[in-house]
C-alpha cells in the first residue's frame, strides 16, 4: 500500500511512497535488536563523531531539506531553514555534552568502599514523532538515544514522511549503521502496530488523546514511556511593563509563528487593564502587517496549515467565542483558495469558559483577556488541563518569578516566550505529558542507571 503525500499549500499530490506493514516492521525490529548490540560497544567518541557528521550534513543540505519540509508541512521556507538550524544547534549541544552526562559517576569512596553510577542504554527505542517540527522533535529523541548506545525505530508523522526519509538518509550517510536506525512509514495503524511490539522504550510527541492511548497501551510492558503532548500556554502582561508596543509585537510572533502550530505557542493572553487597550491595538496592527500566501513566496510569514482538519476546529472555537460575547478584531475565517489557509485571528472580550481559552487551538488564533491584577491572572493561567509553558512580562524579575512559581507548568518565561533551549529540560505537566527531552536530563532519559558498590582494591 502507498501513502499519498500532499502539498497543504496547493492541495496537489507531491508523490506516493510505500508504507510499512507488520511483516516489514518485524524485520526492522529484528535488525535493530542485532545492531544495538554492536552499537552500544562502539566507543562514545565514535558515536559522537558520527552524529557530528549528521549535523554537518544538515548544514550542507539545508536548502534542499527546507524545500522538502515546506512542500509537505506548509511552513514558510525561511521558517523551515530556521527549524533545521535549530536542530543543528541542538545536535551540537547534545554531542558536546554527551561525555559529561553519560560518563560513569563516582559518588563516594570511603572505608574501602566505592560507589558509582553507570548509564547503560535502554536498548531498542521506538520514537513516534510529530509533524509540526519534524527536525526538532525528531532530534530531541534520535540524537540522545543514539549517543547513549540505543538503536532507534523512528516513525515520522505521515504529514512529514518525506522529511523523515531525508533524516534517515543523512543519518546513515553520517555513519550510523542501517541496523541501528530504521524508519517506519505510515499512518496511525502503523503507529498502533509498533505498540504491539517489544521495544525497550517508547518516546512519543503529539496530541493528548494519542499520548494517553499510547501510555495505556504500553503500560503492561513495564518499559520507559515518555510522552510529550500539547499545551494551552498562557501569557500575562503586568501593569509595570514599559515598552508595551514592542511587547505586543514580540508576543504576537510567539502566538503566530509556524501558524500557531507549536506546542509552546502562546495560546491565551491576559493583560492587566492599565495596558490592555494599548496592547490590543499594537498587537492587531502587527498581525495585520503580515503577509500570508504560498510558503515559497518572498516575505510570507503565514503559510498553509499542515492539516485541513484543523480548520474546522478553529471555526468551531470562533463560533463558540462569538456566541458567548467575544469580538473579532481581525481575521476569523478560512481563506477561499486552494490549500489549507486561515486568516490570523485575534479575539477580544473573551472569557475563560470559551473553547478558544480552554482547548488547544494549534492554529493562527488567539484570545486576549483583560484582568485586574496578578491574582486574577494567576487563577486564570492555572485554569487549564495543560501544563507546558507559561510566560510573564513584568519590569520586575522578582514579581515575574513570584507569579511563575505559582503556575503549574514545565517551562517558565520571564519577558520572553515560545523558545526552547537545548541546555534546559523540555517537559510537561498534567495533560502536557511527562518526562524530559534536552539538557542532561534528556540525555539520561535514554539510559538505565545501574548502581555499583565496590569493595576492595578498586580503581576509577
C-alpha positions, 0 to 999 in steps of 0.5 A: 500500500502507498501513502499519498503525500500532499502539498497543504499549500496547493492541495496537489499530490507531491508523490506516493511512497510505500508504507510499512506493514507488520511483516516489514516492521518485524524485520526492522525490529529484528535488525535493530535488536542485532545492531544495538548490540554492536552499537552500544560497544562502539566507543562514545567518541565514535558515536559522537563523531558520527552524529557530528557528521549528521549535523554537518550534513544538515548544514550542507543540505539545508536548502534542499531539506527546507524545500522538502519540509515546506512542500509537505508541512506548509511552513514558510521556507525561511521558517523551515531553514530556521527549524533545521538550524535549530536542530543543528544547534541542538545536535551540537549541544547534545554531542558536546555534552554527551561525555559529561552526562553519560560518563560513569559517576563516582559518588563516594569512596570511603572505608574501602568502599566505592560507589558509582553510577553507570548509564547503560542504554535502554536498548531498542527505542521506538520514537513516534514523532510529530509533524509540526517540527519534524527536525526538532522533535525528531532530534530531541529523541534520535540524537540522545538515544543514539549517543547513549548506545540505543538503536532507534525505530523512528516513525515520522508523522505521515504529514512529514514522511518525506522529511523523515526519509531525508533524516534517515538518509543523512543519518546513515550517510553520517555513519550510523549503521542501517541496523541501528536506525530504521524508519517506519512509514505510515499512518496511525495503524502503523503507529498502533502496530509498533505498540504491539511490539517489544521495544525497550522504550517508547518516546512519543510527541503529539496530541493528548488523546494519542499520548494517553492511548499510547501510555495505556497501551504500553503500560503492561510492558513495564518499559520507559514511556515518555510522552510529550503532548500539547499545551494551552500556554498562557501569557500575562502582561503586568501593569509595570511593563514599559515598552508595551508596543514592542511587547505586543509585537514580540508576543504576537510572533510567539502566538503566530509563528509556524501558524500557531502550530507549536506546542509552546505557542502562546495560546491565551493572553491576559493583560492587566487593564492599565495596558490592555487597550494599548496592547490590543491595538499594537498587537492587531496592527502587527498581525495585520502587517503580515503577509500570508500566501504560498510558503515559497513566496518572498516575505510570507510569514503565514503559510498553509496549515499542515492539516485541513482538519484543523480548520474546522476546529478553529471555526468551531472555537470562533463560533463558540467565542462569538456566541458567548460575547467575544469580538473579532478584531481581525481575521476569523475565517478560512481563506477561499483558495486552494490549500489549507489557509486561515486568516490570523485571528485575534479575539477580544472580550473573551472569557475563560469558559470559551473553547478558544481559552480552554482547548488547544487551538494549534492554529493562527488564533488567539484570545486576549483577556483583560484582568485586574491584577496578578491574582486574577491572572494567576487563577486564570493561567492555572485554569487549564488541563495543560501544563507546558509553558507559561510566560510573564512580562513584568519590569520586575524579575522578582514579581515575574518569578513570584507569579511563575512559581505559582503556575503549574507548568514545565517551562517558565518565561520571564519577558520572553516566550515560545523558545526552547533551549537545548541546555534546559529540560523540555517537559510537561505537566498534567495533560502536557505529558511527562518526562524530559527531552534536552539538557542532561536530563534528556540525555539520561532519559535514554539510559538505565542507571545501574548502581555499583558498590565496590569493595576492595582494591578498586580503581576509577 
